[in-house]
Every structure is written in C-alpha cells, then in structure tokens.
C-alpha cells in the first residue's frame, strides 16, 4: 500500500507540474511576442518600435498612385497560415500644399470613406507631439478589413501612419499596434 500511495503522490505532483508548465507556455509566448525592435531612419527623422518578429521595407520617392510621396516604410506581421492573418502597417511622408490644413485633409478623407466604409470613427489625437486625427474604420471590398489611419501635418509635409488587417487579426495584434502608435517619434527631416 505504501508504494501505491507514493506512485499516486508522484503522479499528482507530475500532473501539477505539467499543468503549470502548459499554462505558463502562453505567458512565455506572450512575453516573446512583446519584444520590440526600433526602426530608425536618421535621414527622415523617424523612430518606430515594432514587434521583433515583424519585418520592414523602405521605399524612397514617389509612385504612380502617390506622386507626392517622399518616403515610406512598411511593416508586416508574420503570417503563420495565410495572408489574411497578417497586419500591414505603412508610415508615409508626403509633400502637400502649404495651404492644406489638418481639417481640410480630414474632411477629404471622411468624404471618401463615408461612401465606401462602415463604422467610421474619428477622433483628435497626437502623433509624435503633433496635432493629428485618427480615423478608425472598416471596409468591405473583397473581405472585411479594419483600418486605423493617423495623420499629422507639419512644414508642408503630411505624416501618416496606417494599419490594416482583418478584424480578428487586428484585435489579436491591437497591443502591438497601440505600442507602435505611441512609440512613433518624428523629428525634422535632415
């Protein structure tokens, strides 16, 4: 009987340890996904923290659909299954007319979004200390996409930070998105 009690006690201890280890596995994964690197571009005066398992791409100069763009850096979350599991992030600097105000820019975007989007929310905010606005909206082109766009204007330049993902993916990555927004630091272009 003594041996049976010891075996039972050992099985209980082992089971308890296994439960603790398995429940802590999520904590370990969460901590590693919380690790951030800092993207820095001295030429354009940009610092942004991004999750360490994401990658980024830089583009200088204009493109056909964005002829006034000076610079863009894109961040992509890893895709473990399919493309729809990814978060897409763009930080852009564009030349604008000196006369374009933040309210003018906001109104143009709102007019465009009200025709093609659902659940549009707008609020005033700051981007690297600059007055800015944030538009949070969902679109349905091919599939549902949640978007957050933050825009600020300074010295004839438009700074925009945009996040796009399917709603579920967006929510899963919201803490990382929020940290990227709060960590964005823009100094003067050199």
Contact map, one row per residue, 1 for C-alpha under 8 A:
1111100000000000000000000000000000000000000000000000000000000000000000000000000000000000000000000000000000000000000000000000000000000000000000000000000000000000000000000000000000000000000000
1111110000000000000000000000000000000000000000000000000000000000000000000000000000000000000000000000000000000000000000000000000000000000000000000000000000000000000000000000000000000000000000
1111111000000000000000000000000000000000000000000000000000000000000000000000000000000000000000000000000000000000000000000000000000000000000000000000000000000000000000000000000000000000000000
1111111100000000000000000000000000000000000000000000000000000000000000000000000000000000000000000000000000000000000000000000000000000000000000000000000000000000000000000000000000000000000000
1111111110000000000000000000000000000000000000000000000000000000000000000000000000000000000000000000000000000000000000000000000000000000000000000000000000000000000000000000000000000000000000
0111111111000000000000000000000000000000000000000000000000000000000000000000000000000000000000000000000000000000000000000000000000000000000000000000000000000000000000000000000000000000000000
0011111111100000000000000000000000000000000000000000000000000000000000000000000000000000000000000000000000000000000000000000000000000000000000000000000000000000000000000000000000000000000000
0001111111110000000000000000000000000000000000000000000000000000000000000000000000000000000000000000000000000000000000000000000000000000000000000000000000000000000000000000000000000000000000
0000111111111000000000000000000000000000000000000000000000000000000000000000000000000000000000000000000000000000000000000000000000000000000000000000000000000000000000000000000000000000000000
0000011111111100000000000000000000000000000000000000000000000000000000000000000000000000000000000000000000000000000000000000000000000000000000000000000000000000000000000000000000000000000000
0000001111111110000000000000000000000000000000000000000000000000000000000000000000000000000000000000000000000000000000000000000000000000000000000000000000000000000000000000000000000000000000
0000000111111111000000000000000000000000000000000000000000000000000000000000000000000000000000000000000000000000000000000000000000000000000000000000000000000000000000000000000000000000000000
0000000011111111100000000000000000000000000000000000000000000000000000000000000000000000000000000000000000000000000000000000000000000000000000000000000000000000000000000000000000000000000000
0000000001111111110000000000000000000000000000000000000000000000000000000000000000000000000000000000000000000000000000000000000000000000000000000000000000000000000000000000000000000000000000
0000000000111111111000000000000000000000000000000000000000000000000000000000000000000000000000000000000000000000000000000000000000000000000000000000000000000000000000000000000000000000000000
0000000000011111111100000000000000000000000000000000000000000000000000000000000000000000000000000000000000000000000000000000000000000000000000000000000000000000000000000000000000000000000000
0000000000001111111110000000000000000000000000000000000000000000000000000000000000000000000000000000000000000000000000000000000000000000000000000000000000000000000000000000000000000000000000
0000000000000111111111000000000000000000000000000000000000000000000000000000000000000000000000000000000000000000000000000000000000000000000000000000000000000000000000000000000000000000000000
0000000000000011111111100000000000000000000000000000000000000000000000000000000000000000000000000000000000000000000000000000000000000000000000000000000000000000000000000000000000000000000000
0000000000000001111111110000000000000000000000000000000000000000000000000000000000000000000000000000000000000000000000000000000000000000000000000000000000000000000000000000000000000000000000
0000000000000000111111111000000000000000000000000000000000000000000000000000000000000000000000000000000000000000000000000000000000000000000000000000000000000000000000000000000000000000000000
0000000000000000011111111100000000000000000000000000000000000000000000000000000000000000000000000000000000000000000000000000000000000000000000000000000000000000000000000000000000000000000000
0000000000000000001111111110000000000000000000000000000000000000000000000000000000000000000000000000000000000000000000000000000000000000000000000000000000000000000000000000000000000000000000
0000000000000000000111111111000000000000000000000000000000000000000000000000000000000000000000000000000000000000000000000000000000000000000000000000000000000000000000000000000000000000000000
0000000000000000000011111111100000000000000000000000000000000000000000000000000000000000000000000000000000000000000000000000000000000000000000000000000000000000000000000000000000000000000000
0000000000000000000001111111110000000000000000000000000000000000000000000000000000000000000000000000000000000000000000000000000000000000000000000000000000000000000000000000000000000000000000
0000000000000000000000111111111000000000000000000000000000000000000000000000000000000000000000000000000000000000000000000000000000000000000000000000000000000000000000000000000000000000000000
0000000000000000000000011111111100000000000000000000000000000000000000000000000000000000000000000000000000000000000000000000000000000000000000000000000000000000000000000000000000000000000000
0000000000000000000000001111111110000000000000000000000000000000000000000000000000000000000000000000000000000000000000000000000000000000000000000000000000000000000000000000000000000000000000
0000000000000000000000000111111111000000000000000000000000000000000000000000000000000000000000000000000000000000000000000000000000000000000000000000000000000000000000000000000000000000000000
0000000000000000000000000011111111100000000000000000000000000000000000000000000000000000000000000000000000000000000000000000000000000000000000000000000000000000000000000000000000000000000000
0000000000000000000000000001111111100000000000000000000000000000000000000000000000000000000000000000000000000000000000000000000000000000000000000000000000000000000000000000000000000000000000
0000000000000000000000000000111111100000000000000011100000000000000000000000000000000000000000000000000000000000000000000000000000000000000000000000000000000000000000000000000000000000000000
0000000000000000000000000000011111110000000000000010000000000000000000000000000000000000000000000000000000000000000000000000000000000000000000000000000000000000000000000000000100000000000000
0000000000000000000000000000001111111000000000000011000000000000000000000000000000000000000000000000000000000000000000000000000000000000000000000000000000000000000000000000000000000000000000
0000000000000000000000000000000001111100000000001111000000000000000000000000000000000000000000000000000000000000000000000000000000000000000000000000000000000000000000000000000000000000000000
0000000000000000000000000000000000111110000000001111000000000000000000000000000000000000000000000000000000000000000000000000000000000000000000000000000000000000000000000000000000000000000000
0000000000000000000000000000000000011111000000111100000000000000000000000000000000000000000000000000000000000000000000000000000000000000000000000000000000000000000000000000000000000000000000
0000000000000000000000000000000000001111100001111100000000000000000000000000000000000000000000000000000000000000000000000000000000000000000000000000000000000000000000000000000000000000000000
0000000000000000000000000000000000000111110011110000000000000000000000000000000000000000000000000000000000000000000000000000000000000000000000000000000000000000000000000000000000000000000000
0000000000000000000000000000000000000011111111100000000000000000000000000000000000000000000000000000000000000000000000000000000000000000000000000000000000000000000000000000000000000000000000
0000000000000000000000000000000000000001111111000000000000000000000000000000000000000000000000000000000000000000000000000000000000000000000000000000000000000000000000000000000000000000000001
0000000000000000000000000000000000000000111110000000000000000000000000000000000000000000000000000000000000000000000000000000000000000000000000000000000000000000000000000000000000000000000011
0000000000000000000000000000000000000000111111000000000000000000000000100000000000000000000000000000000000000000000000000000000000000000000000000000000000000000000000000000000000000000001111
0000000000000000000000000000000000000001111111100000000000000000000000000000000000000000000000000000000000000000000000000000000000000000000000000000000000000000000000000000000000000000111111
0000000000000000000000000000000000000011110111110000000000000000000000000000000000000000000000000000000000000000000000000000000000000000000000000000000000000000000000000000000000000001111000
0000000000000000000000000000000000000111100011111000000000000000000000000000000000000000000000000000000000000000000000000000000000000000000000000000000000000000000000000000000000000011110000
0000000000000000000000000000000000000111000001111100000000000000000000000000000000000000000000000000000000000000000000000000000000000000000000000000000000000000000000000000000000011011100000
0000000000000000000000000000000000011110000000111110000000000000000000000000000000000000000000000000000000000000000000000000000000000000000000000000000000000000000000000000000000110011000000
0000000000000000000000000000000000011110000000011111010000000000000000000010000000000000000000000000000000000000000000000000000000000000000000000000000000000000000000000000000100110000000000
0000000000000000000000000000000011111000000000001111110000000000000000000000000000000000000000000000000000000000000000000000000000000000000000000000000000000000000000000000000100000000000000
0000000000000000000000000000000010111000000000000111111000000000000000000000000000000000000000000000000000000000000000000000000000000000000000000000000000000000000000000000000000000000000000
0000000000000000000000000000000010000000000000000011111000000000000000000000110000000000000000000000000000000000000000000000000000000000000000000000000000000000000000000000000000000000000000
0000000000000000000000000000000000000000000000000111111100000000000000000011110000000000000000000000000000000000000000000000000000000000000000000000000000000000000000000000000000000000000000
0000000000000000000000000000000000000000000000000001111110000000000000000011110000000000000000000000000000000000000000000000000000000000000000000000000000000000000000000000000000000000000000
0000000000000000000000000000000000000000000000000000011111000000000000001111000000000000000000000000000000000000000000000000000000000000000000000000000000000000000000000000000000000000000000
0000000000000000000000000000000000000000000000000000001111100000000000001110000000000000000000000000000000000000000000000000000000000000000000000000000000000000000000000000000000000000000000
0000000000000000000000000000000000000000000000000000000111110000000000111100000000000000000000000000000000000000000000000000000000000000000000000000000000000000000000000000000000000000000000
0000000000000000000000000000000000000000000000000000000011111000000000111000000000000000000000000000000000000000000000000000000000000000000000000000000000000000000000000000000000000000000000
0000000000000000000000000000000000000000000000000000000001111100000001110000000000000000000000000000000000000000000000000000000000000000000000000000000000000000000000000000000000000000000000
0000000000000000000000000000000000000000000000000000000000111110000111100000000000000000000000000000000000000000000000000000000000000000000000000000000000000000000000000000000000000000000000
0000000000000000000000000000000000000000000000000000000000011111011111100000000000000000000000000000000000000000000000000000000000000000000000000000000000000000000000000000000000000000000000
0000000000000000000000000000000000000000000000000000000000001111111010000000000000000000000000000000000000000000000000000000000000000000000000000000000000000000000000000000000000000000000000
0000000000000000000000000000000000000000000000000000000000000111111000000000000000000000000000000000000000000000000000000000000000000000000000000000000000000000000000000000000000000000000000
0000000000000000000000000000000000000000000000000000000000000011111000000000000000000000000000000000000000000000000000000000000000000000000000000000000000000000000000000000000000000000000000
0000000000000000000000000000000000000000000000000000000000000111111110000000000000000000000000000000000000000000000000000000000000000000000000000000000000000000000000000000000000000000000000
0000000000000000000000000000000000000000000000000000000000000111111110000000000000000000000000000000000000000000000000000000000000000000000000000000000000000000000000000000000000000000000000
0000000000000000000000000000000000000000000000000000000000001100011111000000000000000000000001110000000000000000000000000000000000000000000000000000000000000000000000000000000000000000000000
0000000000000000000000000000000000000000000000000000000000001110011111110000000000000000000111100000000000000000000000000000000000000000000000000000000000000000000000000000000000000000000000
0000000000000000000000000000000000000000000000000000000000011100000111110000000000000000000111100000000000000000000000000000000000000000000000000000000000000000000000000000000000000000000000
0000000000000000000000000000000000000000000100000000000001111100000011111000000000000000000111000000000000000000000000000000000000000000000000000000000000000000000000000000000000000000000000
0000000000000000000000000000000000000000000000000000000001110000000011111100000000000000011110000000000000000000000000000000000000000000000000000000000000000000000000000000000000000000000000
0000000000000000000000000000000000000000000000000000000111100000000000111110000000000000011100000000000000000000000000000000000000000000000000000000000000000000000000000000000000000000000000
0000000000000000000000000000000000000000000000000000000111000000000000011111000000000001111000000000000000000000000000000000000000000000000000000000000000000000000000000000000000000000000000
0000000000000000000000000000000000000000000000000100011110000000000000001111100000000001110000000000000000000000000000000000000000000000000000000000000000000000000000000000000000000000000000
0000000000000000000000000000000000000000000000000000011100000000000000000111110000000111100000000000000000000000000000000000000000000000000000000000000000000000000000000000000000000000000000
0000000000000000000000000000000000000000000000000000111000000000000000000011111000000111000000000000000000000000000000000000000000000000000000000000000000000000000000000000000000000000000000
0000000000000000000000000000000000000000000000000000111000000000000000000001111100000100000000000000000000000000000000000000000000000000000000000000000000000000000000000000000000000000000000
0000000000000000000000000000000000000000000000000000000000000000000000000000111111111100000000000000000000000000000000000000000000000000000000000000000000000000000000000000000000000000000000
0000000000000000000000000000000000000000000000000000000000000000000000000000011111001000000000000000000000000000000000000000000000000000000000000000000000000000000000000000000000000000000000
0000000000000000000000000000000000000000000000000000000000000000000000000000001111101000000000000000000000000000000000000000000000000000000000000000000000000000000000000000000000000000000000
0000000000000000000000000000000000000000000000000000000000000000000000000000001111111100000000000000000000000000000000000000000000000000000000000000000000000000000000000000000000000000000000
0000000000000000000000000000000000000000000000000000000000000000000000000000001011111100000000000000000000000000000000000000000000000000000000000000000000000000000000000000000000000000000000
0000000000000000000000000000000000000000000000000000000000000000000000000000001001111100000000000000000000000000000000000000000000000000000000000000000000000000000011001000000000000000000000
0000000000000000000000000000000000000000000000000000000000000000000000000000001111111110000000000000000000000000000000000000000000000000000000000000000000000000000011001000000000000000000000
0000000000000000000000000000000000000000000000000000000000000000000000000001111001111111000000000000000000000000000000000000000000000000000000000000000000000000000010001000000000000000000000
0000000000000000000000000000000000000000000000000000000000000000000000000001100000001111100000000000000000000000000000000000000000000000000000000000000000000000001111001100100000000000000000
0000000000000000000000000000000000000000000000000000000000000000000000000111100000000111110000000000000000000000000000000000000000000000000000000000000000000000001110000000000000000000000000
0000000000000000000000000000000000000000000000000000000000000000000000000111000000000011111000000000000000000000000000000000000000000000000000000000000000000000111100000000000000000000000000
0000000000000000000000000000000000000000000000000000000000000000000000011110000000000001111100000000000000000000000000000000000000000000000000000000000000000001111000000000000000000000000000
0000000000000000000000000000000000000000000000000000000000000000000000011100000000000000111110000000000000000000000000000000000000000000000000000000000000000011110000000000000000000000000000
0000000000000000000000000000000000000000000000000000000000000000000011111000000000000000011111000000000000000000000000000000000000000000000000000000000000000111100000000000000000000000000000
0000000000000000000000000000000000000000000000000000000000000000000011110000000000000000001111100000000000000000000000000000000000000000000000000000000000001111000000000000000000000000000000
0000000000000000000000000000000000000000000000000000000000000000000111100000000000000000000111110000000000000000000000000000000000000000000000000000000000001110000000000000000000000000000000
0000000000000000000000000000000000000000000000000000000000000000000111000000000000000000000011111000000000000000000000000000000000000000000000000000000000011100000000000000000000000000000000
0000000000000000000000000000000000000000000000000000000000000000000100000000000000000000000001111101000000000000000000000000000000000000000000000000000000011100000000000000000000000000000000
0000000000000000000000000000000000000000000000000000000000000000000000000000000000000000000000111111000000000000000000000000000000000000000000000000000000010000000000000000000000000000000000
0000000000000000000000000000000000000000000000000000000000000000000000000000000000000000000000011111100000000000000000000000000000000000000000000000000000110000000000000000000000000000000000
0000000000000000000000000000000000000000000000000000000000000000000000000000000000000000000000001111100000000000000000000000000000000000000000000000000000000000000000000000000000000000000000
0000000000000000000000000000000000000000000000000000000000000000000000000000000000000000000000011111110110000000000000000000000000000000000000000000000000000000000000000000000000000000000000
0000000000000000000000000000000000000000000000000000000000000000000000000000000000000000000000000111111110000000000000000000000000000000000000000000000010000000000000000000000000000000000000
0000000000000000000000000000000000000000000000000000000000000000000000000000000000000000000000000001111111000000000000000000000000011000000000000000000110000000000000000000000000000000000000
0000000000000000000000000000000000000000000000000000000000000000000000000000000000000000000000000000111111100000000000000000000000000000000000000000000000000000000000000000000000000000000000
0000000000000000000000000000000000000000000000000000000000000000000000000000000000000000000000000001111111110000000000000000000000000000000000000000000000000000000000000000000000000000000000
0000000000000000000000000000000000000000000000000000000000000000000000000000000000000000000000000001111111111000000000000000000000000000000000000000000000000000000000000000000000000000000000
0000000000000000000000000000000000000000000000000000000000000000000000000000000000000000000000000000011111111100000000000000000000001000000000000000000000000000000000000000000000000000000000
0000000000000000000000000000000000000000000000000000000000000000000000000000000000000000000000000000001111111110000000000000000000000000000000000000000000000000000000000000000000000000000000
0000000000000000000000000000000000000000000000000000000000000000000000000000000000000000000000000000000111111111000000000000000000000000000000000000000000000000000000000000000000000000000000
0000000000000000000000000000000000000000000000000000000000000000000000000000000000000000000000000000000011111111100000000000000000000000000000000000000000000000000000000000000000000000000000
0000000000000000000000000000000000000000000000000000000000000000000000000000000000000000000000000000000001111111110000000000000000000000000000000000000000000000000000000000000000000000000000
0000000000000000000000000000000000000000000000000000000000000000000000000000000000000000000000000000000000111111111000000000000000000000000000000000000000000000000000000000000000000000000000
0000000000000000000000000000000000000000000000000000000000000000000000000000000000000000000000000000000000011111111100000000000000000000000000000000000000000000000000000000000000000000000000
0000000000000000000000000000000000000000000000000000000000000000000000000000000000000000000000000000000000001111111110010000000000000000000000000000000000000000000000000000000000000000000000
0000000000000000000000000000000000000000000000000000000000000000000000000000000000000000000000000000000000000111111111010000000000000000000000000000000000000000000000000000000000000000000000
0000000000000000000000000000000000000000000000000000000000000000000000000000000000000000000000000000000000000011111110000000000000000000000000000000000000000000000000000000000000000000000000
0000000000000000000000000000000000000000000000000000000000000000000000000000000000000000000000000000000000000001111111000000000000000000001100000000000000000000000000000000000000000000000000
0000000000000000000000000000000000000000000000000000000000000000000000000000000000000000000000000000000000000000111111110000000000000000111100000000000000000000000000000000000000000000000000
0000000000000000000000000000000000000000000000000000000000000000000000000000000000000000000000000000000000000000010111110000000000000000111100000000000000000000000000000000000000000000000000
0000000000000000000000000000000000000000000000000000000000000000000000000000000000000000000000000000000000000000000011111000000000000001110000000000000000000000000000000000000000000000000000
0000000000000000000000000000000000000000000000000000000000000000000000000000000000000000000000000000000000000000110011111100000000000011110000000000000000000000000000000000000000000000000000
0000000000000000000000000000000000000000000000000000000000000000000000000000000000000000000000000000000000000000000000111110000000000011100000000000000000000000000000000000000000000000000000
0000000000000000000000000000000000000000000000000000000000000000000000000000000000000000000000000000000000000000000000011111000000001111000000000000000000000000000000000000000000000000000000
0000000000000000000000000000000000000000000000000000000000000000000000000000000000000000000000000000000000000000000000001111100000001110000000000000000000000000000000000000000000000000000000
0000000000000000000000000000000000000000000000000000000000000000000000000000000000000000000000000000000000000000000000000111110000111100000000000000000000000000000000000000000000000000000000
0000000000000000000000000000000000000000000000000000000000000000000000000000000000000000000000000000000000000000000000000011111000111100000000000000000000000000000000000000000000000000000000
0000000000000000000000000000000000000000000000000000000000000000000000000000000000000000000000000000000000000000000000000001111111111000000000000000000100000000000000000000000000000000000000
0000000000000000000000000000000000000000000000000000000000000000000000000000000000000000000000000000000000000000000000000000111111110000000000000000011100000000000000000000000000001101100000
0000000000000000000000000000000000000000000000000000000000000000000000000000000000000000000000000000000000000000000000000000011111000000000000000000000000000000000000000000000000000111110000
0000000000000000000000000000000000000000000000000000000000000000000000000000000000000000000000000000000000000000000000000000011111100000000000000000000000000000000000000000000000000000000000
0000000000000000000000000000000000000000000000000000000000000000000000000000000000000000000000000000000000000000000000000000011111110000000000000000000111000000000000000000000000000000000000
0000000000000000000000000000000000000000000000000000000000000000000000000000000000000000000000000000000000000000000000000001111011111000000000000000000110000000000000000000000000000000000000
0000000000000000000000000000000000000000000000000000000000000000000000000000000000000000000000000000010000000000000000000001111001111100000000000000011110000000000000000000000000000000000000
0000000000000000000000000000000000000000000000000000000000000000000000000000000000000000000000000000010001000000000000000111110000111110000000000000011100000000000000000000000000000000000000
0000000000000000000000000000000000000000000000000000000000000000000000000000000000000000000000000000000000000000000000000111100000011111000000000001111000000000000000000000000000000000000000
0000000000000000000000000000000000000000000000000000000000000000000000000000000000000000000000000000000000000000000000011110000000001111100000000011110000000000000000000000000000000000000000
0000000000000000000000000000000000000000000000000000000000000000000000000000000000000000000000000000000000000000000000111100000000000111110000000111100000000000000000000000000000000000000000
0000000000000000000000000000000000000000000000000000000000000000000000000000000000000000000000000000000000000000000011111000000000000011111000000111000000000000000000000000000000000000000000
0000000000000000000000000000000000000000000000000000000000000000000000000000000000000000000000000000000000000000000011110000000000000001111100011110000000000000000000000000000000000000000000
0000000000000000000000000000000000000000000000000000000000000000000000000000000000000000000000000000000000000000000111000000000000000000111110111110000000000000000000000000000000000000000000
0000000000000000000000000000000000000000000000000000000000000000000000000000000000000000000000000000000000000000000111000000000000000000011111111000000000000000000000000000000000000000000000
0000000000000000000000000000000000000000000000000000000000000000000000000000000000000000000000000000000000000000000000000000000000000000001111110000000000000000000000000000000000000000000000
0000000000000000000000000000000000000000000000000000000000000000000000000000000000000000000000000000000000000000000000000000000000000000000111110000000000000000000000000000000000000000000000
0000000000000000000000000000000000000000000000000000000000000000000000000000000000000000000000000000000000000000000000000000000000000000001111111000000000000000000001000000000000000000000000
0000000000000000000000000000000000000000000000000000000000000000000000000000000000000000000000000000000000000000000000000000000000000000011111111100000000000000000001100000000000000000000000
0000000000000000000000000000000000000000000000000000000000000000000000000000000000000000000000000000000000000000000000000000000000000000011100111110000000000000000111100000000000000000000000
0000000000000000000000000000000000000000000000000000000000000000000000000000000000000000000000000000000000000000000000000000000000000001111000011111000000000000000111100100000000000000000000
0000000000000000000000000000000000000000000000000000000000000000000000000000000000000000000000000000000000000000000000000000000000000011111000001111100000000000011110000000000000000000000000
0000000000000000000000000000000000000000000000000000000000000000000000000000000000000000000000000000000000000000000000000000000000000111100000000111110000000000011100000000000000000000000000
0000000000000000000000000000000000000000000000000000000000000000000000000000000000000000000000000000000000000000000000000000000000000111000000000011111000000001111000000000000000000000000000
0000000000000000000000000000000000000000000000000000000000000000000000000000000000000000000000000000000000000000000000000000001000011110000000000001111100000001110000000000000000000000000000
0000000000000000000000000000000000000000000000000000000000000000000000000000000000000000000000000000000000000000000000000000001000011100000000000000111110000111100000000000000000000000000000
0000000000000000000000000000000000000000000000000000000000000000000000000000000000000000000000000000010000000000000000000000011001111000000000000000011111000111000000000000000000000000000000
0000000000000000000000000000000000000000000000000000000000000000000000000000000000000000000000000000110000000000000000000000000001110000000000000000001111111110000000000000000000000000000000
0000000000000000000000000000000000000000000000000000000000000000000000000000000000000000000000000000000000000000000000000000000001000000000000000000000111111110000000000000000000000000000000
0000000000000000000000000000000000000000000000000000000000000000000000000000000000000000000000000100000000000000000000000000000000000000000000000000000011111000000000000000000000000000000000
0000000000000000000000000000000000000000000000000000000000000000000000000000000000000000000000111100000000000000000000000000000000000000000000000000000011111100000000000000000000000000000000
0000000000000000000000000000000000000000000000000000000000000000000000000000000000000000000011110000000000000000000000000000000000000000000000000000000011111110000000000000000000000000000000
0000000000000000000000000000000000000000000000000000000000000000000000000000000000000000000111110000000000000000000000000000000000000000000000000000001111011111000000000000000000000000000000
0000000000000000000000000000000000000000000000000000000000000000000000000000000000000000001111000000000000000000000000000000000000000000000000000000001111001111100000000000000000000000000000
0000000000000000000000000000000000000000000000000000000000000000000000000000000000000000011110000000000000000000000000000000000000000000000000000000111100000111110000000000000000000000000000
0000000000000000000000000000000000000000000000000000000000000000000000000000000000000000111100000000000000000000000000000000000000000000000000000000111000000011111000000000000000001000000000
0000000000000000000000000000000000000000000000000000000000000000000000000000000000000000111000000000000000000000000000000000000000000000000000000011110000000001111100000000000000000000000000
0000000000000000000000000000000000000000000000000000000000000000000000000000000000000011110000000000000000000000000000000000000000000000000000000011100000000000111110000000000010000000000000
0000000000000000000000000000000000000000000000000000000000000000000000000000000000000011100000000000000000000000000000000000000000000000000000001111000000000000011111000100000000000000000000
0000000000000000000000000000000000000000000000000000000000000000000000000000000000011111000000000000000000000000000000000000000000000000000000001110000000000000001111111100000000000000000000
0000000000000000000000000000000000000000000000000000000000000000000000000000000000011010000000000000000000000000000000000000000000000000000000111100000000000000000111111100000000000000000000
0000000000000000000000000000000000000000000000000000000000000000000000000000000000000000000000000000000000000000000000000000000000000000000000011100000000000000000011111110000000000000000000
0000000000000000000000000000000000000000000000000000000000000000000000000000000000000000000000000000000000000000000000000000000000000000000000000000000000000000000011111111000000000000000000
0000000000000000000000000000000000000000000000000000000000000000000000000000000000011110000000000000000000000000000000000000000000000000000000000000000000000000000011111111100000000000000000
0000000000000000000000000000000000000000000000000000000000000000000000000000000000000010000000000000000000000000000000000000000000000000000000000100000000000000000111111111110000000000000000
0000000000000000000000000000000000000000000000000000000000000000000000000000000000000000000000000000000000000000000000000000000000000000000000000000000000000000000000111111110000000000000000
0000000000000000000000000000000000000000000000000000000000000000000000000000000000000000000000000000000000000000000000000000000000000000000000000000000000000000000000011111111000000000000000
0000000000000000000000000000000000000000000000000000000000000000000000000000000000000010000000000000000000000000000000000000000000000000000000000000000000000000000000001111111110000000000000
0000000000000000000000000000000000000000000000000000000000000000000000000000000000000000000000000000000000000000000000000000000000000000000000000000000000000000000000000111111111000000000000
0000000000000000000000000000000000000000000000000000000000000000000000000000000000000000000000000000000000000000000000000000000000000000000000000000000000000000000000000001111111100000000000
0000000000000000000000000000000001000000000000000110000000000000000000000000000000000000000000000000000000000000000000000000000000000000000000000000000000000000000000000000111111110000000000
0000000000000000000000000000000000000000000000000000000000000000000000000000000000000000000000000000000000000000000000000000000000000000000000000000000000000000001000000000111111111000000000
0000000000000000000000000000000000000000000000000000000000000000000000000000000000000000000000000000000000000000000000000000000000000000000000000000000000000000000000000000011111111100000000
0000000000000000000000000000000000000000000000001100000000000000000000000000000000000000000000000000000000000000000000000000000000000000000000000000000000000000000000000000001111111110000000
0000000000000000000000000000000000000000000000011100000000000000000000000000000000000000000000000000000000000000000000000000000000000000000000000000000000000000000000000000000111111111000000
0000000000000000000000000000000000000000000000010000000000000000000000000000000000000000000000000000000000000000000000000000001000000000000000000000000000000000100000000000000011111111000000
0000000000000000000000000000000000000000000000000000000000000000000000000000000000000000000000000000000000000000000000000000001100000000000000000000000000000000000000000000000001111111000000
0000000000000000000000000000000000000000000000111000000000000000000000000000000000000000000000000000000000000000000000000000000100000000000000000000000000000000000000000000000000111111100000
0000000000000000000000000000000000000000000001111000000000000000000000000000000000000000000000000000000000000000000000000000001100000000000000000000000000000000000000000000000000011111110000
0000000000000000000000000000000000000000000011110000000000000000000000000000000000000000000000000000000000000000000000000000001100000000000000000000000000000000000000000000000000000011111000
0000000000000000000000000000000000000000000011100000000000000000000000000000000000000000000000000000000000000000000000000000000100000000000000000000000000000000000000000000000000000001111100
0000000000000000000000000000000000000000000111000000000000000000000000000000000000000000000000000000000000000000000000000000000000000000000000000000000000000000000000000000000000000000111110
0000000000000000000000000000000000000000000110000000000000000000000000000000000000000000000000000000000000000000000000000000000000000000000000000000000000000000000000000000000000000000011111
0000000000000000000000000000000000000000001110000000000000000000000000000000000000000000000000000000000000000000000000000000000000000000000000000000000000000000000000000000000000000000001111
0000000000000000000000000000000000000000011110000000000000000000000000000000000000000000000000000000000000000000000000000000000000000000000000000000000000000000000000000000000000000000000111
